[in-house]
Amino acid sequence: MKILIIGGSQFVGPIIIRKLLENGHNITVFNRGHIQNKYENVNFIKGDRNNGFSISEKFDVVIDMCAYLGEQTRRAINDLSFDFFIHMSSAASYKKSQSFPLTEESPLGDWPLWGEYNEGKVQCEDALERSGINYASIRPVYILGPNNPADREHFIYSKIKQNIPLILPGNGQASIQFVFAEDVANCIVLLAEKKLSGLYNCAGDDTITLQNLVLEIGKIVGTEPIIDYNPDADGENFDISQFPFANETFVCSNEKFRKLGIKFTPLIAGLKEDYKNYYSKFNRF
């Protein structure tokens, strides 16, 4: 198939490109080229999506990895020619709820914790729903893995290894959920190759509290973590400079992908593997 990837220069994107190339697809990548502009066996088009897409070629699938505003999604839909569209959304597009797990039928809307990111992703989903095109929207929870541009695993590892206290927001007892970048890529490749339309949560099978996450990572590192708490940083008041995850429960159902045969990496096993192969080799802890 001829597949266009918008963005895709970091984290999950290169994994998707590798997997699609391995499966014999013809890949075109469109991005600004600020992070990566050299790809093997890939047609690269340098451009800024906000200035439009001057691409006349028709694609079997478009995978949009970097739409954060409704207007960006609408422009991609209007400017490009394709049969099937995949939007990299987020579970942060759901409306704040006290009922978990969130399913694909849960309403989208305002969740103050996520701020403008939530608002923009809701706009993107609305643009897709109104477009009438054949599309899929994938909604990952917190993503983990090597080369993570968000300072998540590295943040916790570095504090533990340097015996610096980790300051958990609130009481640290909120249950949260993760998914590994490799699993997200597998899900997107599946949607692309089978052109499976619909809405899909992308989340691992495991849930864990913030406190237990730190304790488990301490076991992986081999150092008991020093844990403090900041009750003033509870919920949407959390301070990302103190800890990368908020003390706000955030759990989604992954039943739809599991029924399609996706097997999600167990949380602790994935953390151990990534630490062994990647994070343990960091020189700047």
N, C-alpha and C positions, 0 to 999 in steps of 0.2 A: 504494500500500500504506500501511497504518497502521503506523508504526514508532516504537517507544519507545527513546530513548537514555538510559541511566543514566550520569550524569556528563556528559562532553562539553563542559565549559566552557572548556577551553584546549587549545592545540597542535593535535593531530590532530582533536579533537572538532568545533570550528567548521568545519573543512574538510569533514568528513563531512556535517554539517548542510547546508552550502551545496550540496554536490553532490546530496544527496538532494532538497532543495527544487527545484533546477534540473531534476531528473528527474520532478517532479510528485508527490512522495510527501507524505503527511500526517504531520507530525513532532510528537512530544511529547518534551520533555526533562524529565527528573527529576534534580534535584541540589539541593544546599544553598543555592545562590544566592550563595555567598560571593564568587565570582569574577565571575560573569555571571548576571544574572537578567532581562535584557531581550533578547528575540529577536524578529526580524520574521517574521511568518507561521508562528510556532511556538507550540504550546501548551506553556506552562511550568508545571511542578508543583514547588513548593518542598518539599523534605523531606530527611531523613537516612535513608539506606538501612539504617543500623544499627537504626533504629526500625521498620523494616518499610515496606511499600508499601500504602497505602490506595487502590489503583487498581482499579476494577471492570472497566474497559474491556478488551476483548480486542484484541491487536495481531497483525499478521501476522509482525512481526519485533521482537525485543528485541535491542538492541546494548548490551552491558555493558562500559563503558570503564574502570571503576574498582573491580573486585573484586580484593582483595589477600589475602583469607582464604577458606578453604573455606566457612565459615559464611555469608559474604556471598553467595556463589554459590548455596548451598542455599536461602537465604531468598528470593532473587530468583526462583529456579525455582518454589518453593512458593507464593509470594505472588502472582505475576503469571500472567496468562492470555495465551498466545501460541501461534503455530504453529512458530516457528523462533527459535533463540537463538544469538547470536554473542558469544563471550567474547574480550575483548582480553587475551590471555595475553602470554607473553614467551619468547624463546629462552633466557632465564635460568632457565627451568624444567627444562632438560635436566640430566641427571646429568653430573658432570665426566667429561670424556673426553679421550683423546689421539688419537682417530680422527676425522678431519674429511674432508668436511663432515658436519655433523650432519643427519640426515634426520628426517622426521616419525615414522619408526619407531625412532629412537634412544630409549633409555630416559630417563624423567624421574627426578629424584631429587636427591640432595645435591650441590651445587656450592658449596663454602665461600666462594668469592669473592663470591657474591650474598647470602649470609646469610639473614636473615628474609624478604627479598623472594622468594628462590628457594623457600623453604619454603612461603610462602603461596600462590604461584602453582601449585605442585605440588598443594596442597590443592584449589585451585579446579578444576584439571583432573581430579582424582580425583572430585570431586563431580559434575562434568558426566558423566564416564564411567559413574558408578553411577546416574545419574538416569533413563536410558532415554528422554530427550527427543531431538528432532531438533536438532542443534546443530553449530556450527563453532567451532573455536578457532584464533585467528591468533597466531603467535609471532614478533613482530618482533625484530630485532637492535637495535643502537644506532640510535636515530632522530635525524635531523638536520632542521633547517628553521627558518624564521622563527618567532619567539615561543617558542623552545624553553625550557621551564621548567627544564631541566637545563642547567647552565652548561658547555656543551661547545664549540661553535664560538666563541662570544664569549670564552671563557676563553683559547683559543689566539690568536685575533686580538688581544685586548687586550695580551697579553704581548709579542707580536711588535711591535706598533705602538709600545709603550712601551720597547722594547729591554730587556725584563726576561727573564732566562733561563727557559726552559721545562725543568723537571726531569722527565725521562722515567723511569718505573719500570724497574728491571732494566737490560737492554741495549737496550730499545726496539725489539726485533726481532720481537715477537709479531705475527702476522697477524690483523687484525680486519676487520669488515665493517659496513657501514652501510646504512640505508635512509632515504629522505626522507619527511617527513610526508605530502606530497601522494601519494606512491606507496602508503603505508599506507592512506590514505583511499580511494584507488581500489580497493584490494584488498577492503576492508570493504564498500564499496558493491556491488562485484561479488558477494560472498558473500550480501549481503542481498537483492539484486534477483533472484538466481537460486536463493536458498535452497540453497546448496551446502554440504552437511554434510561434516564431516571435519576433519582437522588440517592446518594450513598454515603453513609457515615463510614469513616475509616479510623478504627480504634483497635488497640490490642485487647486481649481477653481479660487482662488483669487490671484491678484498681488498687490504689495504695494511698495511704495518708502521706502528707508532707513529712511528718516526723519519721515514719517508717521508711520512706524513700531515702532520707539522709542516713538512717541507721544501716540500711542495706548497702548503700554506696560505701559507707565506712567499712563494712565487712569486705567488700571487694578491694578496697584500697589497703586494708590491713591496719587501719588506724581508727580508734574510737573517736567519733566526731564530738566536738564541743557545740552544744545546742543552747541557744538563748531564744527568747520569745519577745515579740513586740505586739502587745495587745492593741495598740493604736493603729496597726497596719492591717487590720482584719478586713476581709472581703475586698471591695473595690478600692479601699484606701491603702492597699499594699504598696510597699516601696521596692521597686524592682532592683534598686541598688543594693538591697539587703538580701534578697532571695529571688530566684527567677520565676517562682510560681506563687499564685495567690492562694490564700486560705479560703477558697470558695469551691464547693463541690462541683465537679464537671465530669460527668460520665455519660457515655453514649452507647447505644446498642450497635453491635457490628454484625447482626444476624444476616443482613442482606449479602454482604461479601462472603461470609462463612458459607452460606447456601450455594454460592458460586464456586466454592472450592478453595477460597483463599485461607491460608493458615498463617495466623499472626505469630510473630516471634514472642515467646514468653518474656516478660519484662526483665526479670533478674538474669536470665540466660543472655538476653541481648545486651544488657549493661555490662556483664562480665566479658562478653566477646568484644565489644567496642572498646572497653578499657584495655584489654590485653593487646588488641591489634592497633589501637590508635591513641587513646587518651593517656595511657601510661608512658608513651614515648614523647609527650610534650616536654620541652625544656624550659618553659616559662611558668611552671607552677610556682 
